[in-house]
Amino acid sequence: MRDTRQAGLSRRRLLSSAAGVAALGSAFQRAQAAEPAQAKPAPRLNRNSAPSKLRITDMRSVLIASNYDYPIIRIDTNQGVYGLGEVRDAGREGTALVLKPHLIGRDPLSIEPILDSLRNFANHQRMGGGYSAVDMALHDIAGKVYGVPAWRLIGSKYRDRIRIYCDTDESQDPRVYAERFNKRKAAGFTFFKMDLGTRLVANRPGAVNDLGVATEKGLEYLCEYIQAVRDAIGWNVPLGADHFGRLTVNDSIRYARAFEKYNLAWAEDMIQVGHLGPGGDAPKDWRGYKELKEATTTPIATGESLFGLEEGFKDFIDNRALDIIHPDPLTSGAIRETKRIADYASMHGIQTAIHFAGSPVGCMACVHMAATLKDMLSMENHAVDIPWWGDLVTGPSKPIVNQGYITVPDTPGLGVELNEAAVKEHIRKGGYFEPTPQYDDYILDRFRRGGPYPHLDETGKLVVRD
């Protein structure tokens, strides 16, 4: 009996094992059959660099003449891979070049450690431009080395193209102003912004007081411009406004309330007196902005010249003093820090719009960053009326701004290279990435021992050493 039972159990085990192997084989065959639809071969490793041995060897610059000059930097490495970056428009290339000795010999793929070491040298307005330019160039290098677009280095895409808005030149004739917006609409733009300076109505009797602020009559005149533009572009598309003049908190409240019926996308940088910061576009008075925001239904935005989350934006976000943050990545910290700012704002229910007025290099860096933001409204471009702007680079599809949008690149790094011939036609001064030995030694630093010096040692003997 025992032998018969054992034989039966053995047969059952054998049959069970055979069935399992058959099922496994069938599943394996199905997986093989499905593989072409769900799996692609791994991309080939980039053999153009040895990342563990990659080191920064140089930083150079070129200054491009434009409406707001474009300071472009290039960070070189010992393996021929280089990265491009851009200092804030109308800034100076020196704000980046002074960081050169802090970079030489370092691994450019150590992006965050490098940026951490440079943070003390960044500040608001154009003084954030050096840090930001380095951030862009490091992401350009890393993307090229790893064979991925810069946006992939910081997250995932929420969108494949970025919605663009652009400033439009004022006219004292509301009809002419409206017609200019009609041309923007015909070019494919779906997001608009107008300058609404009090100067537009300064020559009308009784429109402006002796402080240069619109009276109630003056506000009625200013609203005629908004009405004309709204009639031209429609009431269903977003329209922002900027450049109101030297307004206090109370002045700003009056203006914003007068604009409420026009359903503006935002009113920008309104408080220009008492902002406590280095400029009205880099305010520190979050309390003033909170008072303004709570007094009107017109959305309030500011921040184009603030640097950093903790240094610039955190108080505004924590205290919900704004409806929209408006960083310019060429000041705020470029790719990594601006994403950090925008993600923090998103967690607090605050949306992001991007200010930008630079070259295609900085533009594409901003596009990579903006693609990864959850609550991104639109990004500015200040060069749609400069016909040669897109010629400065190769890489992106042309025109770069196409029907009011910019396509997010999937090419490695920033996806742009300078068109040397075109750039050389527009150099403001100096040459094309000439050597910068004047920046080899430290100009900015925290604490650095200079070297040996004569002093008495512990025995009272004169020595020369560290």
C-alpha positions in Angstrom: 0.0 0.0 0.0 2.8 2.4 1.0 4.6 1.9 -2.4 1.3 2.4 -4.3 0.6 5.6 -2.5 4.1 6.9 -3.0 3.9 6.1 -6.7 0.6 7.9 -6.9 2.0 10.9 -5.2 5.1 10.9 -7.4 2.9 10.8 -10.5 0.8 13.7 -9.2 3.9 15.7 -8.5 5.3 14.9 -11.9 2.0 15.9 -13.6 1.8 19.1 -11.5 5.4 20.1 -12.3 4.9 19.4 -16.0 1.7 21.6 -16.0 3.6 24.4 -14.2 6.5 24.2 -16.7 4.0 24.2 -19.6 2.2 27.2 -18.1 5.5 29.1 -17.6 6.6 28.3 -21.1 3.2 29.6 -22.5 3.5 32.7 -20.4 7.1 33.2 -21.6 6.0 32.8 -25.2 3.2 35.4 -24.7 5.7 37.8 -23.1 8.1 37.3 -26.1 5.3 37.9 -28.5 4.2 41.1 -26.7 7.8 42.5 -26.2 8.0 44.5 -29.4 4.9 46.5 -28.3 5.9 47.2 -24.8 9.7 47.2 -24.7 12.3 49.0 -26.8 16.0 48.2 -26.9 18.0 50.2 -24.4 19.7 53.3 -25.9 23.3 53.0 -26.7 25.6 54.3 -24.1 27.2 57.6 -24.9 30.8 56.8 -25.5 31.8 60.4 -26.0 32.6 60.9 -22.3 33.8 59.0 -19.3 31.6 60.6 -16.6 33.7 59.6 -13.6 36.7 61.4 -15.0 34.8 64.5 -16.4 36.2 67.8 -15.1 35.5 71.5 -15.7 38.5 73.2 -17.4 37.3 76.7 -18.4 34.5 79.3 -18.6 34.2 81.9 -21.4 31.6 84.3 -22.6 30.1 86.3 -25.5 27.9 89.3 -25.2 25.1 89.5 -27.9 23.7 93.0 -28.7 19.9 93.1 -28.6 16.9 94.9 -27.1 18.3 93.6 -23.8 21.8 92.3 -24.3 22.3 88.6 -23.9 25.4 87.5 -21.9 26.1 83.9 -22.9 28.6 81.7 -21.1 30.3 78.4 -22.1 31.6 75.9 -19.5 34.3 73.6 -21.1 35.5 70.2 -19.9 38.5 67.9 -20.3 36.5 65.6 -22.7 35.3 68.1 -25.2 31.7 68.2 -23.8 30.6 71.8 -23.0 27.5 73.5 -21.7 25.9 76.8 -22.6 24.2 79.1 -20.1 22.9 82.6 -20.0 23.1 85.5 -17.5 19.9 87.5 -17.1 19.0 89.8 -20.0 20.7 93.3 -19.7 23.0 91.8 -17.0 26.8 91.4 -17.3 28.7 88.3 -18.1 31.0 89.0 -15.2 28.4 87.9 -12.7 29.0 84.4 -14.0 32.7 84.6 -14.8 33.6 85.5 -11.2 32.4 82.0 -10.3 35.0 80.4 -12.6 37.7 79.6 -10.0 35.0 77.8 -7.9 34.3 75.5 -10.9 37.7 74.6 -12.3 38.6 71.0 -11.6 35.1 70.0 -10.4 32.9 67.3 -11.8 30.1 69.1 -13.8 27.7 66.2 -13.2 27.7 67.1 -9.4 25.1 69.7 -10.2 23.6 70.3 -6.8 26.8 70.2 -4.8 28.3 72.8 -7.2 25.2 75.0 -7.0 25.1 74.7 -3.2 28.7 76.1 -3.1 27.7 79.1 -5.3 24.5 80.0 -3.6 26.0 82.6 -1.3 27.2 84.5 -4.4 23.7 85.0 -5.8 21.2 87.7 -5.1 18.1 89.4 -6.5 17.8 91.2 -9.8 20.7 90.7 -12.2 22.9 89.4 -9.4 21.1 86.1 -9.7 22.3 85.8 -13.3 25.7 84.1 -12.6 24.3 81.3 -10.5 21.5 80.8 -13.1 23.9 80.7 -16.0 26.0 78.0 -14.4 22.9 76.0 -13.6 21.9 75.9 -17.2 25.4 75.0 -18.5 25.7 72.1 -16.0 22.3 70.7 -17.1 23.4 71.1 -20.7 26.6 69.1 -20.0 24.8 66.4 -18.0 22.1 65.9 -20.6 24.7 65.5 -23.3 26.8 63.1 -21.3 23.8 60.9 -20.3 22.0 61.3 -23.7 18.8 62.8 -22.2 17.1 66.2 -22.5 17.5 68.6 -19.6 13.9 68.3 -18.5 14.5 64.6 -17.8 17.2 65.4 -15.3 14.7 67.2 -13.0 11.4 65.2 -13.5 8.8 64.3 -16.1 7.0 66.4 -18.7 3.5 67.7 -18.0 3.3 69.2 -21.5 5.0 68.8 -24.9 4.8 72.5 -25.8 4.9 75.8 -23.8 2.3 78.5 -24.2 3.9 81.8 -24.9 2.8 85.4 -24.3 4.6 88.5 -25.4 4.6 92.2 -24.6 3.1 94.5 -27.1 4.3 98.1 -27.6 1.9 100.8 -26.2 0.1 103.4 -28.3 -1.7 106.4 -26.9 -4.4 105.7 -29.4 -6.5 102.8 -28.0 -7.5 101.8 -31.6 -3.9 101.5 -32.7 -3.0 99.6 -29.5 -5.9 97.2 -30.2 -4.8 96.6 -33.8 -1.3 95.6 -32.5 -3.0 92.9 -30.4 -5.0 91.8 -33.4 -1.7 91.1 -35.2 -0.5 89.0 -32.2 -3.7 87.0 -32.4 -3.3 86.5 -36.1 0.2 85.2 -35.4 -1.3 82.4 -33.3 -0.9 83.8 -29.8 -3.6 82.8 -27.3 -2.2 84.5 -24.2 -1.6 88.3 -24.1 -0.1 91.0 -21.9 -0.3 94.7 -22.2 1.7 97.6 -20.7 -0.7 99.9 -19.0 1.4 102.8 -17.9 -0.2 105.8 -16.3 1.9 107.9 -18.7 -0.6 106.9 -21.4 -3.1 109.3 -19.9 -0.8 111.9 -18.4 -1.6 114.5 -21.0 -5.4 114.4 -20.4 -6.8 117.1 -18.1 -7.4 115.9 -14.6 -6.2 112.4 -15.3 -3.0 112.3 -13.1 -2.2 113.9 -9.8 1.1 115.6 -8.9 2.5 112.3 -7.7 2.1 110.8 -11.1 -0.8 108.5 -10.1 -4.1 108.3 -11.9 -7.1 110.0 -10.5 -10.5 108.3 -10.7 -11.0 110.1 -14.1 -7.5 108.9 -15.1 -8.4 105.3 -14.2 -11.5 105.6 -16.5 -9.2 106.7 -19.3 -6.8 103.8 -18.6 -9.7 101.3 -18.7 -10.5 102.5 -22.2 -7.3 100.8 -23.4 -8.2 97.5 -21.7 -11.7 97.8 -23.2 -10.2 98.3 -26.7 -7.8 95.4 -26.4 -10.5 93.1 -25.0 -12.8 94.0 -27.9 -10.0 93.1 -30.3 -8.8 89.8 -28.8 -12.0 88.7 -27.1 -13.1 88.2 -23.5 -12.4 84.5 -23.4 -8.6 84.7 -23.7 -6.1 85.6 -20.9 -4.8 89.2 -20.8 -2.2 90.4 -18.3 -1.1 94.0 -17.5 2.1 95.6 -16.3 4.1 98.8 -15.9 1.5 100.9 -14.1 3.9 103.5 -12.6 5.0 104.4 -9.1 2.2 103.0 -7.1 1.8 102.5 -3.3 -0.2 99.7 -1.8 -3.3 101.9 -1.6 -2.8 103.2 -5.2 -2.4 99.6 -6.3 -5.7 98.6 -4.7 -7.5 101.5 -6.5 -6.1 100.4 -9.9 -6.7 96.7 -9.3 -10.4 97.3 -8.3 -10.9 99.5 -11.4 -9.6 96.6 -13.6 -11.8 93.9 -12.1 -14.6 93.9 -14.7 -12.0 93.2 -17.4 -11.1 89.8 -16.1 -7.4 90.2 -16.3 -5.1 87.2 -16.1 -3.0 89.2 -13.6 -1.8 92.6 -12.7 2.0 92.5 -12.4 4.6 94.2 -10.1 2.0 96.8 -9.0 3.6 98.0 -5.7 6.5 100.2 -6.7 6.7 102.5 -3.6 7.3 100.9 -0.3 8.2 97.4 -1.6 11.2 97.2 0.8 13.3 95.3 -1.8 16.0 96.3 -4.2 13.4 97.1 -6.9 9.7 96.9 -7.6 10.2 93.7 -9.5 12.1 92.2 -6.5 9.9 93.1 -3.6 10.3 92.0 0.0 7.0 93.5 1.4 4.8 90.4 1.3 2.5 92.1 3.8 1.8 94.8 1.3 1.1 92.3 -1.4 -1.1 90.3 0.9 -3.2 93.4 1.6 -3.5 94.1 -2.1 -4.4 90.6 -3.0 -7.1 90.5 -0.3 -8.6 93.8 -1.5 -9.4 92.8 -5.1 -10.5 90.0 -7.3 -7.9 91.0 -10.0 -5.2 88.3 -9.7 -1.9 89.7 -8.4 1.6 88.6 -9.7 5.2 89.6 -9.0 8.7 88.2 -8.6 10.5 88.5 -11.9 13.7 89.7 -10.2 13.6 87.6 -7.0 16.3 84.9 -6.5 15.7 81.6 -4.7 12.9 80.0 -2.8 14.1 80.8 0.7 15.7 84.1 -0.3 12.9 85.5 -2.4 9.6 83.6 -2.8 8.9 81.6 0.4 7.3 84.4 2.5 5.0 85.3 -0.4 4.0 81.7 -0.8 3.7 80.8 2.8 1.5 83.8 3.5 -0.5 83.4 0.3 0.3 87.0 -0.6 0.1 86.4 -4.4 -2.2 84.6 -6.8 0.6 83.9 -9.2 4.4 83.8 -8.8 6.3 85.3 -11.8 9.9 84.2 -11.7 12.5 84.9 -14.4 14.6 81.7 -14.3 17.7 83.7 -15.4 17.5 85.4 -12.0 15.6 83.0 -9.8 18.0 80.1 -10.2 17.4 78.7 -13.7 16.3 75.1 -14.1 16.7 73.4 -10.7 15.9 76.2 -8.3 13.0 77.6 -10.3 11.3 74.2 -10.5 11.8 74.0 -6.7 10.1 77.4 -6.3 7.2 76.5 -8.6 6.6 73.1 -7.1 6.5 74.7 -3.6 4.0 77.3 -4.9 1.9 74.6 -6.4 1.6 72.8 -3.1 0.1 76.1 -1.7 -2.3 76.5 -4.5 -0.4 79.2 -6.3 0.2 79.1 -10.1 3.4 80.0 -12.0 3.9 82.3 -15.0 7.5 82.6 -16.4 9.1 86.0 -17.2 11.7 85.8 -19.9 13.5 88.4 -22.1 16.7 86.7 -23.2 18.3 84.7 -26.1 17.2 81.3 -27.5 19.8 79.7 -25.1 18.1 80.9 -22.0 14.7 80.5 -23.6 15.2 76.7 -24.2 16.5 76.2 -20.7 13.3 77.8 -19.4 11.2 75.6 -21.8 12.8 72.5 -20.3 12.1 73.6 -16.8 8.5 74.8 -17.6 7.7 71.5 -19.1 8.0 69.8 -15.7 5.8 72.2 -13.8 2.3 71.1 -12.7 0.6 74.5 -12.5 2.3 76.5 -15.2 0.2 79.2 -17.0 2.4 80.7 -19.7 6.0 81.9 -20.5 7.0 85.3 -21.9 9.1 86.0 -25.0 10.4 89.5 -25.5 11.9 88.9 -29.0 9.1 88.0 -31.3 9.7 91.3 -33.2 13.4 90.6 -33.7 13.7 88.7 -37.0 17.2 87.3 -36.4 16.6 86.1 -32.9 16.0 82.5 -33.8 19.0 82.5 -36.2 21.4 82.7 -33.2 21.1 79.0 -32.5 20.7 75.7 -34.3 18.8 72.7 -32.9 15.2 73.7 -32.2 12.6 73.6 -34.9 12.1 77.0 -36.6 10.5 79.3 -36.0 11.2 78.6 -32.3 8.0 80.4 -31.3 5.4 78.9 -33.6 1.7 79.8 -33.5 2.1 81.0 -29.9 3.9 77.9 -28.6 7.4 76.5 -28.2 8.0 72.8 -28.6 9.8 71.1 -25.7 13.0 69.4 -27.1 13.8 65.7 -26.6 17.4 66.1 -27.7 20.3 65.8 -25.2 21.0 68.7 -22.9 19.3 72.0 -23.7 19.0 71.0 -27.4 20.6 74.2 -28.7 24.0 75.1 -30.2 25.1 78.6 -31.1 25.2 79.6 -34.7 28.7 81.1 -34.6 28.3 83.2 -37.8 25.0 84.7 -36.7 26.3 85.4 -33.2 29.4 87.2 -34.6 27.1 89.6 -36.5 25.6 90.8 -33.2 28.4 90.9 -30.7 28.1 94.0 -28.5 31.8 94.1 -27.4 34.7 91.7 -27.0 35.0 88.5 -29.0 33.5 85.1 -29.4 34.4 83.1 -26.3 37.8 84.6 -25.9 40.0 83.3 -23.0 39.2 84.8 -19.6 42.5 84.6 -17.6 41.5 87.7 -15.6 38.9 85.5 -13.8 41.3 82.6 -13.0 41.9 83.8 -9.4 39.2 84.2 -6.8 37.3 87.5 -6.8 34.3 86.4 -4.7 34.8 84.0 -1.8 33.6 83.1 1.7 36.9 82.1 3.5 40.1 81.1 1.9 43.6 80.9 3.4 46.1 82.6 1.1 49.0 80.3 1.8 52.2 80.3 4.0 53.0 83.3 6.2 55.8 84.1 8.7 54.7 83.6 12.4 56.0 82.2 15.7 55.4 78.6 16.3 54.5 77.1 19.8 58.3 77.2 20.8 58.6 80.9 19.8 60.6 80.1 16.7 59.9 82.1 13.5 58.5 79.9 10.8 57.0 80.3 7.4 54.1 77.9 6.8 50.4 77.6 6.9 
